[in-house]
Amino acid sequence: MSLQMRGASYAYAGTSKLVLEGIDLAVEPGRLLAIVGPNEAGKSTLCLVAAGLAPASIGGKLTGSVILDGQETATLKPYEAAQRCGILFQNPATQLSGTSPTVWEEISFGPRNLSLSIGEVVERVEMAMATLKIEGLANRDPHRLSGGQAQLVALASVVALRPSMLVLDEPTSQLDPAGTRLVGEAIVRLAAETGTAVLLVEHKTGLIARIAHEVAVLVGGRIVQRGPTADVLADPALEEHGVDPPPAVRLERAVAAAGHSDRLVGIDLTAIEMEPIADRHSPSVRTL
């Protein structure tokens, strides 16, 4: 397991109110677990705890167990947690260094700070770019990219550090459909080809339907439902928890409610939502 959380509860410094309570979840290598939930459910806090940033870097109180790559986060120094788990936030601009003239140099920023040899830095940068298929951006100015391209560069910068686990906090929230598709497909390819475990917080359930292996629903700091992606996203309870189902599920329900369910036969719902791509890729894993 790349990530295990057992009865994990967390409260921010200065308060006894639990933001997360009794969280049990696990993410295996090469698998993608998506977290959905209403606003103020604790999703971003879950990302911080899973990545080992809370309480190590931001304080607060954590009880229960959070294990990254076989080791309790409570025993890890911040830099040790960062080497095991990379984290990507909503806005790529907050993660780019702002000092690199080219995308290639931006991606090399992290590996260079690990005091690696020049040859290993080059290898890591080239592999990260190839995995995410952004070799064509190598000489571009990081400040002159589309939203989707910038997010892929930010992701490549994390991947170049070769963590066994990735935590993604709504990485497509600021992207248009084209950018969302670009980043979503890159995440699936990354997990499948490198064996990286991925914890994804995302509100776009149409995207989740395509790329996640499992979904967990977080409400009020607790996991209230978890299971295979198709089962959870089609469950009527999802809307009761404040989460919109994917477009294809809404369409099917609307047609059925109108008494025309027979008309769904032969309809290509890929016009509304593409078929799942999470299991299309080869199970072979190469090491970054």
C-alpha positions in Angstrom: 0.0 0.0 0.0 1.3 3.5 -0.8 -1.2 5.1 1.5 -3.1 3.8 4.5 -5.3 5.8 6.9 -6.6 4.0 9.9 -9.0 5.8 12.2 -7.4 9.1 11.3 -8.9 12.2 13.0 -7.5 15.7 12.7 -8.2 19.1 14.3 -6.5 22.3 13.4 -4.3 24.1 16.0 -6.2 26.2 18.4 -9.4 24.2 18.2 -10.7 20.9 19.5 -13.3 20.6 16.6 -12.4 17.6 14.4 -12.3 18.4 10.7 -11.6 14.7 9.9 -13.0 11.9 12.0 -12.2 8.2 11.9 -11.0 8.1 8.3 -10.2 4.6 7.0 -8.9 4.3 3.5 -6.1 2.9 1.4 -4.7 3.5 -2.0 -2.6 0.8 -3.7 0.2 1.4 -6.3 -1.2 2.1 -9.8 -4.7 2.8 -8.5 -6.7 6.0 -8.4 -9.1 6.8 -5.5 -11.3 9.8 -5.9 -12.8 11.8 -3.0 -16.0 13.7 -3.5 -18.2 15.6 -1.1 -20.0 18.9 -0.5 -18.3 22.2 0.3 -16.7 22.3 3.8 -16.6 18.5 4.0 -12.9 18.4 4.8 -11.6 17.4 1.4 -8.6 19.8 1.3 -7.7 18.9 4.9 -7.8 15.2 3.9 -5.2 16.0 1.2 -2.9 17.8 3.7 -3.2 14.9 6.2 -2.7 12.2 3.6 0.4 14.0 2.2 2.0 14.3 5.6 1.8 18.1 5.7 -0.7 18.1 8.6 0.3 18.3 11.4 4.0 18.2 10.5 4.1 21.5 8.7 1.0 23.3 9.6 0.4 22.1 13.2 -2.8 20.7 14.7 -3.5 17.4 16.3 -3.7 14.0 14.5 -4.8 10.8 16.0 -5.0 7.4 14.5 -2.6 6.2 11.8 -1.4 7.6 8.5 1.1 5.5 6.7 3.0 6.6 3.6 5.0 4.0 1.7 5.2 1.8 4.8 6.1 4.5 7.4 4.0 6.5 9.8 3.8 10.2 8.8 4.2 11.1 12.5 7.8 9.8 12.3 8.7 11.5 9.1 10.4 14.9 8.7 8.6 17.2 6.2 11.2 16.6 3.5 11.0 12.9 4.0 7.2 13.0 3.5 7.6 15.1 0.4 9.9 12.5 -1.1 7.2 9.8 -0.6 4.2 11.9 -1.5 3.8 14.7 -4.0 0.9 17.1 -3.8 -0.7 19.2 -6.5 -3.1 22.0 -5.7 -5.8 23.8 -7.8 -3.7 26.7 -9.1 -0.5 25.6 -10.9 0.9 29.2 -10.5 1.3 28.6 -6.8 3.6 25.6 -7.4 5.8 27.0 -10.2 9.0 28.5 -9.0 8.6 31.7 -11.0 12.3 31.8 -11.7 12.8 29.4 -14.6 12.9 30.7 -18.1 11.9 27.4 -19.7 9.6 24.5 -18.9 12.6 22.1 -18.9 14.4 24.1 -16.2 11.2 24.4 -14.2 10.7 20.7 -14.0 14.4 20.2 -13.2 14.1 22.6 -10.2 13.1 20.0 -7.7 15.6 17.2 -8.7 18.5 19.8 -8.8 17.7 20.6 -5.2 18.1 17.0 -4.2 21.8 17.3 -5.1 21.5 14.6 -7.8 24.1 14.2 -10.6 23.5 16.1 -13.8 22.8 12.8 -15.6 20.1 11.8 -13.1 18.5 15.2 -13.2 18.3 15.0 -17.0 16.9 11.4 -16.8 14.2 12.4 -14.3 13.1 15.5 -16.3 13.0 13.6 -19.6 11.1 10.7 -18.1 8.5 13.0 -16.4 7.9 14.9 -19.6 7.6 11.7 -21.7 5.1 10.2 -19.2 2.9 13.2 -19.4 3.6 13.8 -23.1 4.7 17.4 -22.8 8.1 17.1 -24.5 7.0 19.7 -27.0 6.7 22.3 -24.2 10.4 21.9 -23.1 11.6 25.3 -24.4 8.4 27.2 -23.7 8.2 30.0 -21.1 6.3 28.6 -18.1 4.4 31.9 -17.9 3.0 31.6 -21.4 1.1 28.3 -21.2 -2.6 27.4 -21.2 -4.2 26.4 -17.9 -4.0 22.7 -18.8 -0.4 22.9 -20.0 0.6 24.8 -16.8 -1.1 22.1 -14.7 0.8 19.4 -16.5 4.1 21.2 -16.0 3.3 21.5 -12.3 2.5 17.8 -12.2 5.6 16.9 -14.1 7.7 18.9 -11.6 6.2 16.7 -8.8 6.6 13.5 -10.8 10.3 14.3 -11.4 10.8 13.9 -7.6 9.6 10.3 -8.0 7.1 10.0 -5.2 5.3 6.7 -4.7 2.1 8.6 -3.9 0.3 11.6 -5.5 -2.3 13.7 -3.8 -4.2 16.0 -6.2 -6.5 18.7 -4.7 -9.0 19.6 -7.5 -6.3 19.9 -10.1 -8.9 20.7 -12.9 -11.1 23.2 -11.1 -9.7 26.1 -13.1 -9.5 24.3 -16.4 -11.8 24.3 -19.4 -13.1 20.9 -20.8 -10.0 20.6 -23.1 -7.6 21.2 -20.2 -9.6 18.9 -18.0 -9.4 16.1 -20.5 -5.6 16.7 -21.0 -4.9 16.5 -17.3 -7.3 13.6 -16.6 -5.7 11.4 -19.3 -2.2 12.3 -18.0 -3.1 11.2 -14.5 -4.4 7.8 -15.7 -1.3 7.3 -17.8 1.0 8.2 -14.9 -0.7 5.7 -12.5 -0.8 2.9 -15.1 2.8 3.3 -16.4 4.7 4.1 -13.2 2.7 2.4 -10.5 2.1 5.7 -8.7 -0.9 5.6 -6.3 -3.2 8.6 -6.7 -5.6 10.2 -4.2 -7.8 12.7 -6.2 -10.2 15.3 -4.7 -12.4 16.4 -7.6 -15.9 17.9 -8.0 -16.2 17.0 -11.7 -17.9 13.7 -11.4 -17.9 13.3 -15.2 -14.1 13.2 -15.1 -14.1 10.9 -12.1 -16.4 8.5 -13.9 -13.7 8.1 -16.6 -10.5 8.0 -14.6 -11.0 6.7 -11.0 -11.0 3.0 -9.9 -12.8 3.8 -6.7 -14.7 6.7 -5.1 -15.2 7.7 -1.5 -17.8 10.2 -0.3 -16.7 12.6 2.4 -19.4 14.4 4.4 -18.7 16.3 7.6 -15.2 14.9 7.9 -16.4 11.3 7.7 -16.3 8.7 4.9 -20.0 7.8 4.4 -19.7 5.7 1.3 -17.0 4.0 -0.7 -16.9 1.5 -3.6 -16.2 1.0 -7.3 -16.6 4.2 -9.3 -19.7 3.2 -11.3 -21.6 1.9 -8.3 -21.0 5.0 -6.1 -21.6 7.6 -8.9 -24.9 5.9 -9.9 -26.2 5.6 -6.3 -29.1 8.0 -5.6 -27.6 8.7 -2.2 -24.9 10.7 -3.9 -27.2 13.6 -4.4 -28.4 13.4 -0.9 -24.8 13.9 0.2 -24.7 17.1 -1.9 -22.7 15.7 -4.9 -24.0 16.0 -8.5 -23.9 12.7 -10.4 -22.1 12.5 -13.8 -23.9 13.8 -16.9 -24.6 10.3 -18.2 -26.3 9.3 -15.0 -28.5 12.4 -15.0 -29.5 11.8 -18.6 -30.4 8.2 -18.0 -32.5 9.2 -15.0 -34.2 11.9 -17.0 -35.1 9.6 -19.8 -36.3 6.9 -17.5 -38.5 9.5 -15.5 -40.1 10.5 -18.8 -41.0 6.9 -19.5 -38.7 6.6 -22.4 -36.0 4.3 -21.1 -36.3 2.2 -24.2 -34.9 5.1 -26.1 -31.5 4.7 -24.4 -31.0 1.5 -26.3 -28.3 2.2 -29.0 -27.7 5.7 -27.8 -24.0 6.6 -27.7 -23.5 8.3 -24.3 -19.9 9.2 -25.2 -21.4 12.4 -26.5 -22.2 13.2 -22.9 -19.4 11.4 -21.1 -16.6 9.3 -22.5 -16.2 5.6 -21.5 -13.9 4.9 -18.5 -10.2 5.0 -19.4 -8.8 4.0 -16.0 -8.4 0.3 -16.9 -7.5 0.7 -20.6 -3.8 1.0 -20.1 -1.3 -1.8 -19.9 -0.8 -3.1 -16.3 3.0 -3.1 -16.9 4.8 -0.6 -14.6 8.0 1.2 -15.3 9.9 3.0 -12.6 10.4 6.7 -12.9 
